[in-house]
Amino acid sequence: MKPYTRKVANRLVIRWAFGIVCLPAVVAGLGCRSVAVPEDHEPPWDVARAEVIRWQPDDPSFGQDFALEASGLAASAHVLYVPSEKYARLLVIDLKDQARARVRRLVVPKYSELEAVAVIDGGVLLCDEAHATVYEVTLGDGDRSTSDLESEPLVARELLLDGVDVEGDKIGFEGIEVDRDGGTVFLLLERRETDVGGCVSRIYRLRRQGRSLTSDRGPLNVALPDCTWRLTGLAWWGERMIALKTQYPGERYEVVTVDLTTGAALVVLDLTEFLRALEKEGWSNNVEAIAVTGDGALWLVSDNAVTGIIDDPLPPPAESRTLLLRIPPTAAPRE
């Protein structure tokens, strides 16, 4: 599987020339595999035209060759937002400007682990796994210049959680999203053991009240096959909520829709073999976040390091590169 680089619509792109059915790097000993969807349906996104995107950071310490631990992803218009989990940074990636990434400093509590991000009016929400909380960050001020604003750190203000029975831990919040009018916040707990054995992922449906997020109804449980699986990342796909469903050990990666009434999850795209192939090319396949842009494209980002408590101010070089992946919708015209 040989990559080639090209400039597509002002993006610096690394693209793999896969066949539609067989991925050359994974065929040996396996045979050809197709995406696991119902036989009478095409998958909603065309993996054969997937693109690996190289962002261009204004701070080289937060390039994809460094262990920046990108665990969250959100999209607004032509901009992607990617928090660095343990280094108090938010990458603002402009897809119309060759994927240039402004690296914004964040003021958060020490040892925060920023696992997810959602776009709100005037800013973003971030969830912190280590402290089991949610922060609000304001991104713009119409009365001040862009250069002045970008020289200052972004202050994260904590929102109090009411009715959420989660403590800071390594198994914690891994996704956050808001509804269209901003009144409801969906907060994802990746995995929890049940009283009868087995595990579920849990989505808290929270109502914004000033500086608080309040649960006024029970959490939504999403059944998992066993406790090696989890949900991570939430995003809207039209009117449907989607999430990543991943397994470790086992290295399986699926995109699922989640019924917000029943908690039922339906696999709409299986990326397992594709992401295993990319790992062999030096890209981290530990995808933890998901987004859909206005053109219908599916985006994923990977966390490229496993670390404990971090005291260093900047990430070290990584063993594998951070993956930023764009998969166009199947219905999109070919270039």
Contacts in CASP RR format, 6 or more apart in sequence:
PFRMAT RR
TARGET T0000
AUTHOR 0000-0000-0000
METHOD contacts of the structure
MODEL  1
MKPYTRKVANRLVIRWAFGIVCLPAVVAGLGCRSVAVPEDHEPPWDVARA
EVIRWQPDDPSFGQDFALEASGLAASAHVLYVPSEKYARLLVIDLKDQAR
ARVRRLVVPKYSELEAVAVIDGGVLLCDEAHATVYEVTLGDGDRSTSDLE
SEPLVARELLLDGVDVEGDKIGFEGIEVDRDGGTVFLLLERRETDVGGCV
SRIYRLRRQGRSLTSDRGPLNVALPDCTWRLTGLAWWGERMIALKTQYPG
ERYEVVTVDLTTGAALVVLDLTEFLRALEKEGWSNNVEAIAVTGDGALWL
VSDNAVTGIIDDPLPPPAESRTLLLRIPPTAAPRE
1 16 0 8 1.000
1 17 0 8 1.000
1 18 0 8 1.000
1 23 0 8 1.000
1 24 0 8 1.000
1 25 0 8 1.000
1 277 0 8 1.000
1 280 0 8 1.000
1 281 0 8 1.000
2 16 0 8 1.000
2 17 0 8 1.000
3 14 0 8 1.000
3 15 0 8 1.000
3 16 0 8 1.000
3 52 0 8 1.000
3 281 0 8 1.000
4 14 0 8 1.000
4 15 0 8 1.000
4 17 0 8 1.000
5 12 0 8 1.000
5 13 0 8 1.000
5 14 0 8 1.000
5 15 0 8 1.000
6 13 0 8 1.000
6 15 0 8 1.000
7 13 0 8 1.000
7 98 0 8 1.000
8 15 0 8 1.000
8 51 0 8 1.000
8 335 0 8 1.000
10 95 0 8 1.000
10 96 0 8 1.000
10 97 0 8 1.000
10 98 0 8 1.000
11 51 0 8 1.000
11 53 0 8 1.000
11 95 0 8 1.000
11 98 0 8 1.000
11 99 0 8 1.000
12 53 0 8 1.000
12 54 0 8 1.000
12 56 0 8 1.000
12 98 0 8 1.000
12 99 0 8 1.000
13 51 0 8 1.000
13 52 0 8 1.000
13 53 0 8 1.000
13 54 0 8 1.000
14 51 0 8 1.000
14 52 0 8 1.000
14 53 0 8 1.000
14 54 0 8 1.000
15 50 0 8 1.000
15 51 0 8 1.000
15 52 0 8 1.000
16 50 0 8 1.000
16 52 0 8 1.000
18 24 0 8 1.000
18 47 0 8 1.000
18 48 0 8 1.000
18 50 0 8 1.000
19 48 0 8 1.000
20 48 0 8 1.000
21 32 0 8 1.000
21 34 0 8 1.000
22 31 0 8 1.000
22 32 0 8 1.000
22 33 0 8 1.000
23 33 0 8 1.000
23 273 0 8 1.000
23 274 0 8 1.000
23 277 0 8 1.000
25 277 0 8 1.000
25 280 0 8 1.000
25 281 0 8 1.000
26 33 0 8 1.000
26 273 0 8 1.000
26 276 0 8 1.000
26 277 0 8 1.000
30 273 0 8 1.000
33 273 0 8 1.000
35 43 0 8 1.000
35 47 0 8 1.000
35 269 0 8 1.000
35 270 0 8 1.000
35 271 0 8 1.000
36 254 0 8 1.000
36 267 0 8 1.000
36 270 0 8 1.000
37 43 0 8 1.000
37 267 0 8 1.000
37 268 0 8 1.000
37 269 0 8 1.000
37 270 0 8 1.000
42 330 0 8 1.000
43 268 0 8 1.000
43 269 0 8 1.000
43 330 0 8 1.000
44 237 0 8 1.000
44 268 0 8 1.000
44 269 0 8 1.000
44 298 0 8 1.000
44 329 0 8 1.000
44 330 0 8 1.000
45 255 0 8 1.000
45 269 0 8 1.000
45 297 0 8 1.000
45 298 0 8 1.000
45 327 0 8 1.000
45 328 0 8 1.000
45 329 0 8 1.000
45 330 0 8 1.000
46 327 0 8 1.000
46 328 0 8 1.000
46 329 0 8 1.000
46 330 0 8 1.000
46 332 0 8 1.000
47 269 0 8 1.000
47 271 0 8 1.000
47 274 0 8 1.000
47 327 0 8 1.000
49 327 0 8 1.000
49 328 0 8 1.000
49 334 0 8 1.000
50 274 0 8 1.000
50 325 0 8 1.000
50 326 0 8 1.000
50 327 0 8 1.000
50 328 0 8 1.000
51 325 0 8 1.000
51 326 0 8 1.000
51 327 0 8 1.000
51 328 0 8 1.000
52 278 0 8 1.000
52 283 0 8 1.000
52 323 0 8 1.000
52 324 0 8 1.000
52 325 0 8 1.000
53 99 0 8 1.000
53 324 0 8 1.000
53 325 0 8 1.000
53 326 0 8 1.000
54 64 0 8 1.000
54 99 0 8 1.000
54 324 0 8 1.000
55 63 0 8 1.000
55 64 0 8 1.000
55 91 0 8 1.000
55 93 0 8 1.000
55 99 0 8 1.000
55 100 0 8 1.000
55 101 0 8 1.000
55 324 0 8 1.000
56 98 0 8 1.000
56 99 0 8 1.000
56 100 0 8 1.000
56 101 0 8 1.000
57 63 0 8 1.000
57 91 0 8 1.000
57 100 0 8 1.000
57 101 0 8 1.000
57 103 0 8 1.000
58 100 0 8 1.000
58 101 0 8 1.000
58 102 0 8 1.000
58 103 0 8 1.000
59 89 0 8 1.000
59 103 0 8 1.000
61 314 0 8 1.000
61 315 0 8 1.000
62 68 0 8 1.000
62 84 0 8 1.000
62 87 0 8 1.000
62 89 0 8 1.000
62 91 0 8 1.000
62 101 0 8 1.000
62 103 0 8 1.000
62 315 0 8 1.000
63 101 0 8 1.000
63 322 0 8 1.000
64 304 0 8 1.000
64 321 0 8 1.000
64 322 0 8 1.000
64 323 0 8 1.000
64 324 0 8 1.000
65 317 0 8 1.000
65 318 0 8 1.000
65 321 0 8 1.000
66 314 0 8 1.000
66 315 0 8 1.000
66 316 0 8 1.000
66 317 0 8 1.000
66 318 0 8 1.000
66 322 0 8 1.000
67 304 0 8 1.000
67 305 0 8 1.000
67 307 0 8 1.000
67 315 0 8 1.000
67 316 0 8 1.000
67 317 0 8 1.000
67 318 0 8 1.000
67 319 0 8 1.000
68 84 0 8 1.000
68 85 0 8 1.000
68 87 0 8 1.000
68 89 0 8 1.000
68 304 0 8 1.000
68 305 0 8 1.000
68 315 0 8 1.000
68 318 0 8 1.000
68 322 0 8 1.000
69 84 0 8 1.000
69 85 0 8 1.000
69 86 0 8 1.000
69 87 0 8 1.000
69 303 0 8 1.000
69 304 0 8 1.000
69 305 0 8 1.000
69 307 0 8 1.000
69 315 0 8 1.000
70 82 0 8 1.000
70 83 0 8 1.000
70 84 0 8 1.000
70 85 0 8 1.000
70 91 0 8 1.000
70 288 0 8 1.000
70 289 0 8 1.000
70 301 0 8 1.000
70 302 0 8 1.000
70 303 0 8 1.000
70 304 0 8 1.000
70 322 0 8 1.000
70 324 0 8 1.000
71 83 0 8 1.000
71 85 0 8 1.000
71 113 0 8 1.000
71 114 0 8 1.000
71 115 0 8 1.000
71 116 0 8 1.000
71 174 0 8 1.000
71 288 0 8 1.000
71 289 0 8 1.000
71 301 0 8 1.000
71 303 0 8 1.000
72 82 0 8 1.000
72 83 0 8 1.000
72 114 0 8 1.000
72 115 0 8 1.000
72 116 0 8 1.000
72 117 0 8 1.000
72 175 0 8 1.000
72 233 0 8 1.000
72 288 0 8 1.000
72 289 0 8 1.000
72 301 0 8 1.000
73 80 0 8 1.000
73 81 0 8 1.000
73 82 0 8 1.000
73 117 0 8 1.000
73 233 0 8 1.000
73 235 0 8 1.000
73 289 0 8 1.000
73 290 0 8 1.000
73 291 0 8 1.000
73 299 0 8 1.000
73 300 0 8 1.000
73 301 0 8 1.000
74 80 0 8 1.000
74 81 0 8 1.000
74 117 0 8 1.000
74 118 0 8 1.000
74 119 0 8 1.000
74 124 0 8 1.000
74 235 0 8 1.000
74 291 0 8 1.000
75 81 0 8 1.000
75 119 0 8 1.000
75 235 0 8 1.000
75 291 0 8 1.000
75 292 0 8 1.000
75 293 0 8 1.000
75 294 0 8 1.000
75 299 0 8 1.000
76 119 0 8 1.000
77 294 0 8 1.000
78 94 0 8 1.000
78 95 0 8 1.000
78 96 0 8 1.000
78 293 0 8 1.000
79 92 0 8 1.000
79 93 0 8 1.000
79 94 0 8 1.000
79 95 0 8 1.000
80 91 0 8 1.000
80 92 0 8 1.000
80 93 0 8 1.000
80 95 0 8 1.000
80 291 0 8 1.000
80 293 0 8 1.000
80 299 0 8 1.000
80 324 0 8 1.000
81 90 0 8 1.000
81 91 0 8 1.000
81 92 0 8 1.000
81 93 0 8 1.000
81 117 0 8 1.000
81 119 0 8 1.000
81 124 0 8 1.000
82 90 0 8 1.000
82 91 0 8 1.000
82 93 0 8 1.000
82 101 0 8 1.000
82 117 0 8 1.000
82 289 0 8 1.000
82 301 0 8 1.000
82 324 0 8 1.000
83 89 0 8 1.000
83 90 0 8 1.000
83 91 0 8 1.000
83 106 0 8 1.000
83 114 0 8 1.000
83 115 0 8 1.000
83 116 0 8 1.000
83 117 0 8 1.000
83 126 0 8 1.000
84 90 0 8 1.000
84 91 0 8 1.000
84 114 0 8 1.000
84 315 0 8 1.000
85 113 0 8 1.000
85 114 0 8 1.000
85 115 0 8 1.000
85 303 0 8 1.000
86 111 0 8 1.000
86 112 0 8 1.000
86 113 0 8 1.000
86 114 0 8 1.000
86 307 0 8 1.000
86 310 0 8 1.000
87 310 0 8 1.000
87 313 0 8 1.000
87 314 0 8 1.000
87 315 0 8 1.000
88 105 0 8 1.000
88 106 0 8 1.000
88 107 0 8 1.000
88 108 0 8 1.000
88 112 0 8 1.000
88 114 0 8 1.000
89 103 0 8 1.000
89 104 0 8 1.000
89 105 0 8 1.000
89 106 0 8 1.000
90 103 0 8 1.000
90 104 0 8 1.000
90 106 0 8 1.000
90 117 0 8 1.000
90 124 0 8 1.000
90 126 0 8 1.000
90 137 0 8 1.000
90 154 0 8 1.000
91 101 0 8 1.000
91 102 0 8 1.000
91 103 0 8 1.000
91 104 0 8 1.000
92 101 0 8 1.000
92 102 0 8 1.000
92 104 0 8 1.000
92 139 0 8 1.000
93 99 0 8 1.000
93 100 0 8 1.000
93 101 0 8 1.000
93 324 0 8 1.000
94 100 0 8 1.000
94 101 0 8 1.000
94 102 0 8 1.000
95 293 0 8 1.000
99 324 0 8 1.000
102 150 0 8 1.000
104 150 0 8 1.000
104 153 0 8 1.000
104 154 0 8 1.000
105 153 0 8 1.000
105 154 0 8 1.000
106 114 0 8 1.000
106 126 0 8 1.000
106 137 0 8 1.000
106 153 0 8 1.000
106 154 0 8 1.000
106 156 0 8 1.000
107 153 0 8 1.000
107 154 0 8 1.000
107 155 0 8 1.000
107 156 0 8 1.000
108 114 0 8 1.000
108 126 0 8 1.000
108 128 0 8 1.000
108 135 0 8 1.000
108 156 0 8 1.000
109 128 0 8 1.000
109 131 0 8 1.000
111 130 0 8 1.000
111 309 0 8 1.000
111 310 0 8 1.000
112 128 0 8 1.000
112 130 0 8 1.000
112 131 0 8 1.000
113 128 0 8 1.000
113 129 0 8 1.000
113 130 0 8 1.000
114 126 0 8 1.000
114 127 0 8 1.000
114 128 0 8 1.000
114 129 0 8 1.000
115 127 0 8 1.000
115 128 0 8 1.000
115 129 0 8 1.000
115 172 0 8 1.000
115 173 0 8 1.000
115 174 0 8 1.000
115 175 0 8 1.000
115 288 0 8 1.000
116 126 0 8 1.000
116 127 0 8 1.000
116 173 0 8 1.000
116 174 0 8 1.000
116 175 0 8 1.000
116 176 0 8 1.000
116 188 0 8 1.000
116 233 0 8 1.000
116 234 0 8 1.000
116 289 0 8 1.000
117 124 0 8 1.000
117 125 0 8 1.000
117 126 0 8 1.000
117 127 0 8 1.000
117 176 0 8 1.000
117 289 0 8 1.000
118 124 0 8 1.000
118 125 0 8 1.000
118 176 0 8 1.000
118 177 0 8 1.000
118 178 0 8 1.000
118 185 0 8 1.000
118 234 0 8 1.000
119 178 0 8 1.000
120 136 0 8 1.000
120 178 0 8 1.000
120 182 0 8 1.000
121 182 0 8 1.000
122 138 0 8 1.000
122 139 0 8 1.000
122 140 0 8 1.000
123 136 0 8 1.000
123 137 0 8 1.000
123 138 0 8 1.000
123 139 0 8 1.000
123 140 0 8 1.000
124 136 0 8 1.000
124 137 0 8 1.000
124 139 0 8 1.000
125 134 0 8 1.000
125 135 0 8 1.000
125 136 0 8 1.000
125 137 0 8 1.000
125 159 0 8 1.000
125 176 0 8 1.000
125 178 0 8 1.000
125 185 0 8 1.000
126 134 0 8 1.000
126 135 0 8 1.000
126 137 0 8 1.000
126 156 0 8 1.000
126 176 0 8 1.000
127 133 0 8 1.000
127 134 0 8 1.000
127 135 0 8 1.000
127 173 0 8 1.000
127 174 0 8 1.000
127 175 0 8 1.000
127 176 0 8 1.000
127 187 0 8 1.000
128 134 0 8 1.000
128 135 0 8 1.000
128 173 0 8 1.000
129 168 0 8 1.000
129 169 0 8 1.000
129 170 0 8 1.000
129 172 0 8 1.000
129 173 0 8 1.000
129 174 0 8 1.000
130 168 0 8 1.000
131 168 0 8 1.000
132 161 0 8 1.000
132 164 0 8 1.000
132 166 0 8 1.000
132 167 0 8 1.000
132 168 0 8 1.000
132 169 0 8 1.000
132 172 0 8 1.000
132 173 0 8 1.000
133 158 0 8 1.000
133 159 0 8 1.000
133 161 0 8 1.000
134 158 0 8 1.000
134 159 0 8 1.000
134 161 0 8 1.000
134 173 0 8 1.000
134 176 0 8 1.000
134 185 0 8 1.000
134 187 0 8 1.000
134 213 0 8 1.000
135 156 0 8 1.000
135 157 0 8 1.000
135 158 0 8 1.000
135 159 0 8 1.000
136 156 0 8 1.000
136 157 0 8 1.000
136 159 0 8 1.000
137 154 0 8 1.000
137 155 0 8 1.000
137 156 0 8 1.000
137 157 0 8 1.000
138 154 0 8 1.000
138 155 0 8 1.000
139 154 0 8 1.000
140 149 0 8 1.000
141 149 0 8 1.000
157 211 0 8 1.000
158 211 0 8 1.000
159 208 0 8 1.000
159 211 0 8 1.000
159 212 0 8 1.000
159 213 0 8 1.000
160 211 0 8 1.000
160 212 0 8 1.000
160 213 0 8 1.000
161 187 0 8 1.000
161 206 0 8 1.000
161 212 0 8 1.000
161 213 0 8 1.000
162 212 0 8 1.000
162 213 0 8 1.000
162 214 0 8 1.000
162 215 0 8 1.000
163 204 0 8 1.000
163 214 0 8 1.000
163 215 0 8 1.000
164 187 0 8 1.000
164 204 0 8 1.000
164 206 0 8 1.000
164 213 0 8 1.000
164 215 0 8 1.000
166 172 0 8 1.000
166 173 0 8 1.000
166 189 0 8 1.000
171 189 0 8 1.000
171 190 0 8 1.000
171 191 0 8 1.000
171 192 0 8 1.000
172 189 0 8 1.000
172 190 0 8 1.000
172 191 0 8 1.000
173 187 0 8 1.000
173 188 0 8 1.000
173 189 0 8 1.000
173 190 0 8 1.000
174 188 0 8 1.000
174 189 0 8 1.000
174 190 0 8 1.000
174 230 0 8 1.000
174 231 0 8 1.000
174 232 0 8 1.000
174 233 0 8 1.000
174 288 0 8 1.000
175 187 0 8 1.000
175 188 0 8 1.000
175 190 0 8 1.000
175 232 0 8 1.000
175 233 0 8 1.000
175 234 0 8 1.000
175 243 0 8 1.000
175 289 0 8 1.000
176 185 0 8 1.000
176 186 0 8 1.000
176 187 0 8 1.000
176 188 0 8 1.000
176 234 0 8 1.000
177 185 0 8 1.000
177 186 0 8 1.000
177 234 0 8 1.000
177 235 0 8 1.000
177 236 0 8 1.000
177 241 0 8 1.000
178 184 0 8 1.000
178 185 0 8 1.000
178 186 0 8 1.000
179 186 0 8 1.000
182 208 0 8 1.000
183 207 0 8 1.000
183 208 0 8 1.000
184 205 0 8 1.000
184 206 0 8 1.000
184 207 0 8 1.000
184 208 0 8 1.000
185 205 0 8 1.000
185 206 0 8 1.000
185 207 0 8 1.000
185 208 0 8 1.000
185 213 0 8 1.000
186 203 0 8 1.000
186 204 0 8 1.000
186 205 0 8 1.000
186 206 0 8 1.000
186 234 0 8 1.000
186 241 0 8 1.000
186 260 0 8 1.000
187 203 0 8 1.000
187 204 0 8 1.000
187 206 0 8 1.000
187 213 0 8 1.000
188 201 0 8 1.000
188 202 0 8 1.000
188 203 0 8 1.000
188 204 0 8 1.000
188 231 0 8 1.000
188 232 0 8 1.000
188 233 0 8 1.000
188 234 0 8 1.000
188 243 0 8 1.000
189 201 0 8 1.000
189 202 0 8 1.000
189 203 0 8 1.000
189 204 0 8 1.000
189 219 0 8 1.000
190 201 0 8 1.000
190 230 0 8 1.000
190 231 0 8 1.000
190 232 0 8 1.000
191 199 0 8 1.000
191 200 0 8 1.000
191 201 0 8 1.000
191 224 0 8 1.000
191 227 0 8 1.000
191 229 0 8 1.000
191 230 0 8 1.000
191 231 0 8 1.000
192 199 0 8 1.000
192 200 0 8 1.000
192 201 0 8 1.000
192 202 0 8 1.000
193 199 0 8 1.000
193 227 0 8 1.000
194 200 0 8 1.000
198 224 0 8 1.000
198 226 0 8 1.000
198 227 0 8 1.000
199 224 0 8 1.000
199 226 0 8 1.000
199 227 0 8 1.000
199 229 0 8 1.000
199 230 0 8 1.000
200 221 0 8 1.000
200 222 0 8 1.000
200 223 0 8 1.000
200 224 0 8 1.000
201 221 0 8 1.000
201 222 0 8 1.000
201 224 0 8 1.000
201 230 0 8 1.000
201 231 0 8 1.000
201 243 0 8 1.000
202 219 0 8 1.000
202 220 0 8 1.000
202 221 0 8 1.000
202 222 0 8 1.000
203 219 0 8 1.000
203 220 0 8 1.000
203 222 0 8 1.000
203 234 0 8 1.000
203 258 0 8 1.000
203 260 0 8 1.000
203 263 0 8 1.000
204 215 0 8 1.000
204 218 0 8 1.000
204 219 0 8 1.000
204 220 0 8 1.000
205 215 0 8 1.000
205 217 0 8 1.000
205 218 0 8 1.000
205 219 0 8 1.000
205 220 0 8 1.000
205 260 0 8 1.000
206 213 0 8 1.000
206 214 0 8 1.000
206 215 0 8 1.000
207 213 0 8 1.000
207 214 0 8 1.000
207 215 0 8 1.000
207 216 0 8 1.000
220 258 0 8 1.000
220 260 0 8 1.000
220 263 0 8 1.000
221 263 0 8 1.000
222 231 0 8 1.000
222 243 0 8 1.000
222 258 0 8 1.000
222 263 0 8 1.000
222 264 0 8 1.000
222 265 0 8 1.000
223 263 0 8 1.000
223 265 0 8 1.000
224 230 0 8 1.000
224 231 0 8 1.000
224 245 0 8 1.000
228 247 0 8 1.000
228 248 0 8 1.000
228 249 0 8 1.000
228 250 0 8 1.000
229 245 0 8 1.000
229 246 0 8 1.000
229 247 0 8 1.000
229 252 0 8 1.000
230 245 0 8 1.000
230 246 0 8 1.000
230 247 0 8 1.000
231 243 0 8 1.000
231 244 0 8 1.000
231 245 0 8 1.000
231 256 0 8 1.000
231 258 0 8 1.000
231 265 0 8 1.000
232 243 0 8 1.000
232 244 0 8 1.000
232 246 0 8 1.000
232 288 0 8 1.000
232 289 0 8 1.000
233 243 0 8 1.000
233 244 0 8 1.000
233 288 0 8 1.000
233 289 0 8 1.000
233 290 0 8 1.000
234 241 0 8 1.000
234 242 0 8 1.000
234 243 0 8 1.000
234 290 0 8 1.000
235 241 0 8 1.000
235 242 0 8 1.000
235 243 0 8 1.000
235 290 0 8 1.000
235 291 0 8 1.000
235 292 0 8 1.000
236 242 0 8 1.000
236 292 0 8 1.000
237 257 0 8 1.000
237 292 0 8 1.000
237 296 0 8 1.000
237 298 0 8 1.000
238 292 0 8 1.000
240 257 0 8 1.000
241 257 0 8 1.000
241 258 0 8 1.000
241 260 0 8 1.000
242 255 0 8 1.000
242 256 0 8 1.000
242 257 0 8 1.000
242 258 0 8 1.000
242 268 0 8 1.000
242 290 0 8 1.000
242 292 0 8 1.000
243 255 0 8 1.000
243 256 0 8 1.000
243 258 0 8 1.000
243 265 0 8 1.000
243 290 0 8 1.000
244 253 0 8 1.000
244 254 0 8 1.000
244 255 0 8 1.000
244 256 0 8 1.000
244 287 0 8 1.000
244 288 0 8 1.000
244 289 0 8 1.000
244 290 0 8 1.000
244 300 0 8 1.000
245 253 0 8 1.000
245 254 0 8 1.000
245 255 0 8 1.000
245 256 0 8 1.000
245 265 0 8 1.000
245 267 0 8 1.000
246 252 0 8 1.000
246 253 0 8 1.000
246 254 0 8 1.000
246 287 0 8 1.000
246 288 0 8 1.000
247 253 0 8 1.000
251 272 0 8 1.000
251 275 0 8 1.000
251 276 0 8 1.000
251 285 0 8 1.000
252 270 0 8 1.000
252 272 0 8 1.000
253 270 0 8 1.000
253 271 0 8 1.000
253 272 0 8 1.000
253 275 0 8 1.000
253 285 0 8 1.000
253 287 0 8 1.000
254 267 0 8 1.000
254 269 0 8 1.000
254 270 0 8 1.000
254 271 0 8 1.000
254 272 0 8 1.000
255 267 0 8 1.000
255 268 0 8 1.000
255 269 0 8 1.000
255 270 0 8 1.000
255 271 0 8 1.000
255 290 0 8 1.000
255 298 0 8 1.000
256 265 0 8 1.000
256 266 0 8 1.000
256 267 0 8 1.000
256 268 0 8 1.000
257 265 0 8 1.000
257 266 0 8 1.000
257 268 0 8 1.000
258 264 0 8 1.000
258 265 0 8 1.000
259 265 0 8 1.000
259 266 0 8 1.000
269 298 0 8 1.000
271 287 0 8 1.000
271 300 0 8 1.000
275 285 0 8 1.000
275 287 0 8 1.000
276 285 0 8 1.000
278 285 0 8 1.000
278 323 0 8 1.000
278 325 0 8 1.000
279 285 0 8 1.000
279 320 0 8 1.000
282 320 0 8 1.000
282 321 0 8 1.000
283 302 0 8 1.000
283 320 0 8 1.000
283 321 0 8 1.000
283 322 0 8 1.000
283 323 0 8 1.000
284 302 0 8 1.000
284 303 0 8 1.000
284 304 0 8 1.000
284 305 0 8 1.000
284 318 0 8 1.000
284 320 0 8 1.000
284 321 0 8 1.000
284 322 0 8 1.000
284 323 0 8 1.000
285 302 0 8 1.000
285 323 0 8 1.000
286 302 0 8 1.000
286 303 0 8 1.000
286 304 0 8 1.000
287 300 0 8 1.000
287 301 0 8 1.000
287 302 0 8 1.000
287 323 0 8 1.000
287 325 0 8 1.000
288 301 0 8 1.000
288 302 0 8 1.000
288 303 0 8 1.000
289 300 0 8 1.000
289 301 0 8 1.000
290 298 0 8 1.000
290 299 0 8 1.000
290 300 0 8 1.000
291 298 0 8 1.000
291 299 0 8 1.000
292 298 0 8 1.000
292 299 0 8 1.000
293 299 0 8 1.000
295 328 0 8 1.000
295 329 0 8 1.000
295 332 0 8 1.000
296 328 0 8 1.000
296 329 0 8 1.000
296 332 0 8 1.000
297 326 0 8 1.000
297 327 0 8 1.000
297 328 0 8 1.000
297 329 0 8 1.000
297 332 0 8 1.000
298 326 0 8 1.000
298 327 0 8 1.000
298 329 0 8 1.000
299 324 0 8 1.000
299 325 0 8 1.000
299 326 0 8 1.000
299 327 0 8 1.000
300 323 0 8 1.000
300 324 0 8 1.000
300 325 0 8 1.000
300 327 0 8 1.000
301 322 0 8 1.000
301 323 0 8 1.000
301 324 0 8 1.000
301 325 0 8 1.000
302 322 0 8 1.000
302 323 0 8 1.000
303 322 0 8 1.000
304 318 0 8 1.000
304 319 0 8 1.000
304 320 0 8 1.000
304 321 0 8 1.000
304 322 0 8 1.000
304 323 0 8 1.000
305 315 0 8 1.000
305 318 0 8 1.000
305 319 0 8 1.000
END
